[in-house]
């Protein structure tokens, strides 16, 4: 039985590895794509933006499907969509076709992520066992992000960028075959009410217009109508989305879930985590290639050790930490490392970018902080939720993460254009990362104080 659980964990984790890999892998491949299609950096960045927005926007639908149709079925469907979209992207002959398949990758990832996380949380039910399993699960995500940079760099340097996408095909094909055979069958769900897919589509386009407006804000003098119009339209669509949640008999998101403080705090800090980490991947790629003039392959290989570090921490250190401190305290510890890493990177902008400080910053963020943060926030998000709602709770957390990623990356890009620096990545960029860290730590500390006061009042009352 224990061996079967391990196999289930590995298969579910491979799913999150692939979706995390494809967030990072494109960063060091963008120059090659620009060269082939003759496009600028701003246009090329839409490959990342479309993936993140379709991923985040359809996550809630993926979570609903996972709860109602079945975790295994949605995991298999999502993996199939992702595999075919990767094949299409790898064979693309024009930028617009590539962008469409990139968006479809995000759709497949939106089905994979909540279903795989739900598979893990429903397989490992005891607290310590679940924390260890989520540690392994999150380490696969961190390894995917870290190895994505190195693999993307090597492929961009020695092979065609097409293989950045084609590499997913054999991995997912094997995963689909094994998952079909070994993942446990889904229990029959008696809730056969139709899922509000329209609300999900409205959410995606609301986020898409909002991100476009944020991304293009620097050009507002040249295109005021399209940029202001997109922002206004985004708010109208998001307003319609919220109205549908309140009036629908079977809403996409059950608003009563937000009565749980743990879920709200988890979502707020996941939003900040997405803004921080995706911006970090973007900035570290620019720093290594444009400021230090490393090749894409060398830049990627420099970051490989931190993926290994993340896996070792998840395997050997995380279980001991989870026994000694609470989930919220682990979150604060993780964010402490993220803050320290951001400070190291900030210092490099004033000291000529010494490689030692850059690697120390990457170690704190990608090697340690991300593993602790993702694990603690994942556990916190479902701490007070009924098991039947794990899929939607998980998708809410992931939606917050990728909404933060899309908005955060656009905001960081916008600020670097408004306040240009002699370096490709200036001090302001890393100052923004420091700000994200302080906000997240503040939210978690506030929750600890609130819970302490509540316990104190109960003691006094009794």
C-alpha positions as CSV (number, residue, x, y, z in Angstrom):
1,X,0.0,0.0,0.0
2,X,2.8,2.4,0.9
3,X,4.6,1.6,-2.4
4,X,1.4,2.4,-4.3
5,X,1.0,5.7,-2.5
6,X,4.6,6.6,-3.5
7,X,3.8,5.8,-7.1
8,X,0.7,8.0,-7.0
9,X,2.7,10.8,-5.5
10,X,5.3,10.5,-8.2
11,X,2.8,10.5,-11.0
12,X,0.9,13.5,-9.6
13,X,4.2,15.3,-9.0
14,X,5.3,14.8,-12.6
15,X,2.2,16.7,-13.7
16,X,3.1,19.7,-11.6
17,X,6.8,19.4,-12.7
18,X,5.8,19.7,-16.4
19,X,3.6,22.7,-15.8
20,X,6.2,24.5,-13.7
21,X,8.9,23.5,-16.2
22,X,7.1,25.3,-19.0
23,X,6.7,28.5,-17.0
24,X,10.5,28.8,-16.6
25,X,11.8,27.1,-19.7
26,X,10.7,29.8,-22.1
27,X,12.6,32.6,-20.3
28,X,16.0,31.7,-21.8
29,X,14.5,30.7,-25.1
30,X,12.9,34.1,-25.9
31,X,16.0,35.5,-27.8
32,X,15.9,32.5,-30.2
33,X,12.2,32.9,-30.8
34,X,12.6,36.6,-31.4
35,X,15.3,36.0,-33.9
36,X,13.3,33.5,-35.9
37,X,10.0,35.5,-36.0
38,X,11.6,39.0,-36.0
39,X,9.6,40.2,-33.0
40,X,10.5,42.5,-30.1
41,X,10.7,41.6,-26.4
42,X,7.3,43.0,-25.6
43,X,5.6,40.8,-28.2
44,X,7.6,37.7,-27.1
45,X,6.6,38.2,-23.5
46,X,3.0,37.4,-24.5
47,X,4.1,33.8,-24.7
48,X,4.6,33.8,-21.0
49,X,1.6,36.0,-20.3
50,X,-0.9,33.9,-22.3
51,X,0.3,30.7,-20.6
52,X,0.0,32.3,-17.1
53,X,-3.4,33.8,-17.8
54,X,-5.1,30.7,-19.3
55,X,-3.5,28.7,-16.5
56,X,-4.7,30.9,-13.7
57,X,-8.1,31.8,-15.3
58,X,-9.2,28.2,-16.0
59,X,-7.8,26.8,-12.7
60,X,-11.1,27.2,-10.9
61,X,-12.9,25.3,-13.7
62,X,-10.2,22.7,-13.4
63,X,-10.8,22.4,-9.7
64,X,-14.6,22.2,-10.2
65,X,-14.2,19.5,-12.8
66,X,-11.8,17.7,-10.4
67,X,-14.3,17.7,-7.6
68,X,-17.4,16.8,-9.7
69,X,-16.1,14.7,-12.6
70,X,-13.2,13.1,-10.9
71,X,-9.5,13.8,-10.1
72,X,-8.1,11.0,-12.2
73,X,-10.2,11.8,-15.3
74,X,-9.3,15.5,-15.2
75,X,-5.6,14.8,-14.6
76,X,-5.6,12.5,-17.7
77,X,-7.6,15.0,-19.8
78,X,-5.3,17.9,-18.8
79,X,-2.2,15.9,-19.5
80,X,-3.5,15.0,-22.9
81,X,-4.3,18.6,-23.8
82,X,-0.9,19.7,-22.5
83,X,0.9,17.1,-24.5
84,X,-0.9,17.9,-27.8
85,X,-0.5,21.6,-27.3
86,X,3.2,21.1,-26.7
87,X,3.5,19.1,-29.9
88,X,1.6,21.9,-31.7
89,X,3.8,24.6,-30.2
90,X,7.0,22.7,-31.1
91,X,5.9,22.4,-34.7
92,X,4.7,26.0,-35.1
93,X,5.8,27.9,-38.1
94,X,4.5,31.3,-37.1
95,X,4.4,33.4,-33.9
96,X,0.6,33.6,-33.8
97,X,0.2,29.8,-34.1
98,X,2.8,29.4,-31.4
99,X,0.9,31.9,-29.1
100,X,-2.3,29.9,-29.6
101,X,-0.7,26.6,-28.6
102,X,1.0,28.4,-25.7
103,X,-2.4,29.4,-24.4
104,X,-3.7,25.9,-24.9
105,X,-0.8,24.7,-22.8
106,X,-2.0,27.0,-20.0
107,X,-5.5,25.4,-20.4
108,X,-4.0,21.9,-20.0
109,X,-2.0,23.0,-17.0
110,X,-5.2,24.5,-15.4
111,X,-6.6,20.9,-15.4
112,X,-3.4,19.2,-14.3
113,X,-2.6,21.4,-11.3
114,X,-5.8,21.2,-9.1
115,X,-6.4,17.6,-10.0
116,X,-2.8,16.5,-9.1
117,X,-2.8,18.4,-5.9
118,X,-6.3,17.0,-5.0
119,X,-4.9,13.5,-5.7
120,X,-2.1,14.1,-3.3
121,X,-4.2,15.6,-0.5
122,X,-6.8,12.8,-0.8
123,X,-4.2,10.1,-0.8
124,X,-2.2,11.4,2.2
125,X,-4.7,12.3,4.9
126,X,-2.7,12.2,8.1
127,X,-1.2,15.7,8.9
128,X,2.5,14.8,9.0
129,X,2.2,12.4,6.1
130,X,0.4,15.1,4.1
131,X,3.1,17.7,4.9
132,X,5.8,15.4,3.7
133,X,3.9,14.5,0.5
134,X,3.2,18.1,-0.2
135,X,6.9,18.8,0.4
136,X,7.8,16.3,-2.3
137,X,5.0,17.6,-4.6
138,X,6.2,21.3,-4.2
139,X,9.9,20.3,-4.7
140,X,8.9,18.8,-8.1
141,X,7.4,22.3,-8.9
142,X,10.6,24.0,-7.7
143,X,12.7,21.5,-9.6
144,X,10.6,22.2,-12.7
145,X,11.1,25.9,-12.4
146,X,14.8,25.6,-11.7
147,X,15.6,23.0,-14.3
148,X,13.4,24.9,-16.8
149,X,15.9,27.7,-16.9
150,X,18.8,25.3,-17.4
151,X,17.1,23.1,-19.9
152,X,15.8,26.1,-21.8
153,X,19.3,27.6,-21.8
154,X,20.9,24.4,-23.2
155,X,18.3,23.9,-25.8
156,X,18.4,27.6,-26.9
157,X,22.2,27.4,-27.2
158,X,22.7,24.0,-28.8
159,X,19.3,23.0,-30.4
160,X,16.3,24.7,-31.9
161,X,13.8,26.4,-29.6
162,X,11.2,24.0,-30.9
163,X,12.6,21.4,-28.6
164,X,11.7,23.5,-25.6
165,X,8.1,22.4,-26.2
166,X,8.7,19.0,-27.8
167,X,10.5,17.7,-24.7
168,X,7.1,17.5,-22.9
169,X,5.7,15.0,-25.3
170,X,7.5,11.8,-24.3
171,X,7.3,12.7,-20.6
172,X,3.6,13.2,-20.7
173,X,2.9,10.2,-22.9
174,X,4.6,7.9,-20.3
175,X,2.8,9.7,-17.5
176,X,-0.6,9.3,-19.1
177,X,-0.1,5.6,-19.7
178,X,1.1,4.9,-16.1
179,X,-1.6,7.2,-14.6
180,X,-4.4,5.5,-16.5
181,X,-3.2,2.2,-15.0
182,X,-2.1,3.1,-11.5
183,X,-4.0,6.1,-10.3
184,X,-7.0,5.1,-8.1
185,X,-10.4,5.3,-9.7
186,X,-12.6,8.2,-8.8
187,X,-15.5,7.8,-6.4
188,X,-18.9,8.5,-8.0
189,X,-20.0,12.1,-7.3
190,X,-23.7,12.5,-6.9
191,X,-23.5,16.3,-7.6
192,X,-24.4,16.4,-11.3
193,X,-25.2,20.1,-11.4
194,X,-23.8,21.8,-14.5
195,X,-20.5,23.7,-14.0
196,X,-20.6,27.4,-14.8
197,X,-18.1,27.5,-17.6
198,X,-19.2,30.9,-18.8
199,X,-18.1,32.5,-15.6
200,X,-14.7,31.0,-16.1
201,X,-14.4,32.4,-19.6
202,X,-15.5,35.8,-18.4
203,X,-12.8,35.6,-15.7
204,X,-10.1,34.7,-18.2
205,X,-10.9,37.6,-20.6
206,X,-11.3,40.0,-17.6
207,X,-7.8,39.0,-16.5
208,X,-6.5,39.1,-20.1
209,X,-7.7,42.7,-20.7
210,X,-6.4,43.8,-17.3
211,X,-3.0,42.3,-18.0
212,X,-2.9,43.9,-21.4
213,X,-3.7,47.3,-20.0
214,X,-1.1,46.9,-17.3
215,X,1.5,45.6,-19.7
216,X,1.0,48.4,-22.3
217,X,0.5,51.2,-19.8
218,X,3.9,52.6,-20.8
219,X,2.5,53.4,-24.3
220,X,-0.7,55.1,-23.0
221,X,0.2,58.4,-24.8
222,X,0.3,56.6,-28.2
223,X,-2.7,54.3,-27.6
224,X,-4.9,55.9,-24.9
225,X,-8.2,54.5,-26.1
226,X,-7.1,50.9,-26.4
227,X,-5.3,50.8,-23.1
228,X,-7.8,52.7,-21.0
229,X,-10.6,50.8,-22.8
230,X,-9.0,47.5,-22.0
231,X,-8.7,48.3,-18.3
232,X,-12.3,49.6,-18.1
233,X,-13.5,46.5,-20.0
234,X,-11.6,44.2,-17.6
235,X,-13.2,45.8,-14.6
236,X,-16.7,45.4,-16.2
237,X,-16.0,41.7,-17.0
238,X,-14.7,41.1,-13.5
239,X,-17.7,42.9,-12.0
240,X,-20.0,40.6,-14.1
241,X,-18.0,37.6,-12.8
242,X,-18.6,38.6,-9.2
243,X,-22.3,39.2,-9.8
244,X,-22.7,35.7,-11.3
245,X,-21.0,34.3,-8.2
246,X,-23.6,35.9,-6.0
247,X,-26.7,35.1,-8.1
248,X,-25.9,31.7,-9.6
249,X,-27.5,28.6,-8.1
250,X,-24.3,26.7,-8.7
251,X,-21.5,29.3,-8.7
252,X,-18.1,28.6,-10.0
253,X,-16.7,29.6,-6.6
254,X,-18.5,29.0,-3.4
255,X,-18.3,32.4,-1.7
256,X,-18.9,30.9,1.8
257,X,-15.4,29.3,1.5
258,X,-14.0,32.8,2.2
259,X,-15.3,32.8,5.7
260,X,-12.2,30.7,6.6
261,X,-9.4,33.1,7.5
262,X,-6.8,30.5,6.7
263,X,-8.0,30.2,3.0
264,X,-8.1,34.0,2.6
265,X,-4.6,34.4,4.0
266,X,-3.3,31.5,1.9
267,X,-4.7,33.2,-1.2
268,X,-3.3,36.6,-0.4
269,X,0.2,35.2,0.2
270,X,0.0,32.9,-2.9
271,X,-0.8,36.0,-5.0
272,X,2.3,37.7,-3.6
273,X,4.3,34.5,-4.1
274,X,3.4,34.4,-7.8
275,X,4.3,38.0,-8.3
276,X,7.6,37.5,-6.5
277,X,8.8,34.2,-8.1
278,X,7.8,34.7,-11.7
279,X,9.3,38.2,-11.6
280,X,12.5,36.6,-10.0
281,X,12.8,34.1,-12.9
282,X,12.4,36.9,-15.4
283,X,14.9,39.2,-13.7
284,X,17.6,36.5,-13.0
285,X,17.5,35.5,-16.7
286,X,18.0,39.1,-17.8
287,X,20.7,39.7,-15.2
288,X,22.8,36.6,-16.1
289,X,22.5,37.1,-19.9
290,X,22.5,40.8,-20.4
291,X,24.3,42.2,-17.4
292,X,26.9,39.4,-17.0
293,X,26.9,38.4,-20.7
294,X,26.6,34.6,-20.0
295,X,25.3,32.3,-22.7
296,X,21.8,30.9,-22.2
297,X,23.3,27.5,-21.5
298,X,25.7,28.8,-18.9
299,X,23.1,31.0,-17.3
300,X,20.8,28.0,-16.9
301,X,23.4,25.6,-15.6
302,X,24.3,28.1,-12.8
303,X,20.8,27.6,-11.4
304,X,20.7,23.8,-11.5
305,X,22.2,23.3,-8.0
306,X,19.3,25.2,-6.4
307,X,16.8,22.7,-7.9
308,X,18.8,19.9,-6.3
309,X,18.9,21.9,-3.0
310,X,15.1,22.3,-3.1
311,X,14.6,18.5,-3.5
312,X,17.0,17.7,-0.7
313,X,15.3,20.2,1.7
314,X,11.9,18.7,0.8
315,X,13.2,15.2,1.5
316,X,15.4,15.6,4.6
317,X,14.7,18.9,6.3
318,X,11.0,19.8,5.7
319,X,9.7,16.7,7.6
320,X,11.7,17.8,10.7
321,X,10.6,21.5,10.4
322,X,6.9,20.5,10.1
323,X,7.1,18.6,13.4
324,X,8.6,21.6,15.3
325,X,6.7,24.6,14.0
326,X,3.2,25.4,12.8
327,X,2.2,25.9,9.2
328,X,2.0,29.7,9.5
329,X,5.4,29.8,11.2
330,X,6.9,27.7,8.3
331,X,5.4,30.2,5.9
332,X,7.1,33.1,7.7
333,X,10.4,31.2,7.7
334,X,10.0,30.6,3.9
335,X,9.2,34.2,3.2
336,X,12.2,35.2,5.4
337,X,14.5,33.4,3.0
338,X,12.7,35.0,0.0
339,X,13.3,38.4,1.6
340,X,17.0,37.6,2.3
341,X,17.4,36.5,-1.3
342,X,15.8,39.7,-2.7
343,X,18.1,41.7,-0.5
344,X,21.2,39.9,-1.8
345,X,20.1,40.6,-5.4
346,X,19.3,44.2,-4.5
347,X,22.9,44.7,-3.1
348,X,24.4,43.3,-6.3
349,X,23.0,46.3,-8.3
350,X,25.2,48.6,-6.2
351,X,28.3,46.4,-6.2
352,X,28.7,45.5,-9.9
353,X,26.8,42.2,-9.8
354,X,29.2,39.9,-8.0
355,X,28.3,36.3,-9.0
356,X,28.6,35.1,-5.4
357,X,25.9,37.4,-4.1
358,X,23.7,36.5,-7.1
359,X,24.0,32.8,-6.4
360,X,23.4,33.3,-2.7
361,X,20.2,35.2,-3.6
362,X,19.0,32.4,-6.0
363,X,19.8,29.8,-3.3
364,X,17.7,31.6,-0.7
365,X,14.8,32.0,-3.2
366,X,14.7,29.0,-5.5
367,X,16.6,26.6,-3.3
368,X,15.0,27.2,0.1
369,X,12.3,29.8,0.3
370,X,10.1,28.5,-2.5
371,X,9.9,25.0,-1.1
372,X,9.0,26.2,2.4
373,X,6.5,28.8,1.1
374,X,4.7,26.6,-1.4
375,X,4.3,23.7,1.1
376,X,3.2,25.9,4.0
377,X,0.7,27.9,2.0
378,X,-0.7,24.8,0.3
379,X,-1.4,23.2,3.7
380,X,-2.8,26.4,5.1
381,X,-5.2,26.8,2.2
382,X,-7.0,23.5,3.0
383,X,-6.4,23.5,6.8
384,X,-10.1,24.3,7.7
385,X,-11.7,23.0,4.5
386,X,-13.8,19.9,4.1
387,X,-12.2,17.2,2.0
388,X,-14.9,17.4,-0.6
389,X,-13.8,21.0,-1.3
390,X,-10.1,20.3,-1.7
391,X,-10.2,20.6,-5.5
392,X,-11.8,24.1,-5.6
393,X,-9.7,25.3,-2.6
394,X,-6.5,24.2,-4.3
395,X,-7.5,25.8,-7.6
396,X,-8.3,29.1,-5.7
397,X,-4.8,29.1,-4.3
398,X,-3.2,28.3,-7.6
399,X,-5.4,31.0,-9.3
400,X,-4.2,33.5,-6.8
401,X,-0.6,32.5,-7.6
402,X,-0.9,32.8,-11.3
403,X,-3.0,36.0,-11.1
404,X,-0.2,37.4,-9.0
405,X,2.3,36.1,-11.6
406,X,0.6,37.8,-14.5
407,X,0.0,41.1,-12.8
408,X,3.3,41.1,-11.0
409,X,5.4,40.4,-14.1
410,X,3.6,43.1,-16.0
411,X,4.0,45.6,-13.2
412,X,7.7,44.8,-12.9
413,X,8.2,45.2,-16.6
414,X,6.3,48.4,-16.6
415,X,8.4,49.9,-13.7
416,X,11.6,48.9,-15.5
417,X,10.5,50.8,-18.6
418,X,9.3,53.9,-16.6
419,X,12.5,54.0,-14.5
420,X,15.3,52.6,-16.8
421,X,18.7,51.7,-15.4
422,X,22.2,51.3,-16.8
423,X,21.7,47.6,-15.9
424,X,19.2,45.4,-17.6
425,X,17.8,44.8,-14.1
426,X,18.1,47.8,-11.8
427,X,17.7,48.2,-8.0
428,X,14.0,49.2,-8.4
429,X,13.2,45.7,-9.7
430,X,14.7,44.0,-6.7
431,X,13.2,46.6,-4.4
432,X,9.8,45.5,-5.6
433,X,10.7,41.9,-4.7
434,X,11.6,43.1,-1.2
435,X,8.3,44.8,-1.0
436,X,6.4,41.6,-1.9
437,X,8.2,39.7,0.8
438,X,7.5,42.3,3.5
439,X,3.8,42.3,2.5
440,X,3.5,38.5,2.7
441,X,5.3,38.4,6.1
442,X,3.0,41.1,7.4
443,X,-0.1,39.2,6.4
444,X,1.1,35.9,8.1
445,X,2.2,37.7,11.3
446,X,-1.1,39.4,11.4
447,X,-2.9,36.0,11.2
448,X,-0.7,34.6,14.0
449,X,-1.6,37.6,16.2
450,X,-5.4,37.2,15.4
451,X,-5.4,33.5,16.3
452,X,-3.4,34.2,19.5
453,X,-6.0,36.8,20.6
454,X,-8.9,34.4,19.7
455,X,-7.3,31.6,21.9
456,X,-6.7,34.1,24.7
457,X,-10.3,35.3,24.6
458,X,-11.6,31.7,24.7
459,X,-9.4,31.0,27.8
460,X,-10.7,34.1,29.6
461,X,-14.3,33.3,28.7
462,X,-14.0,29.7,29.9
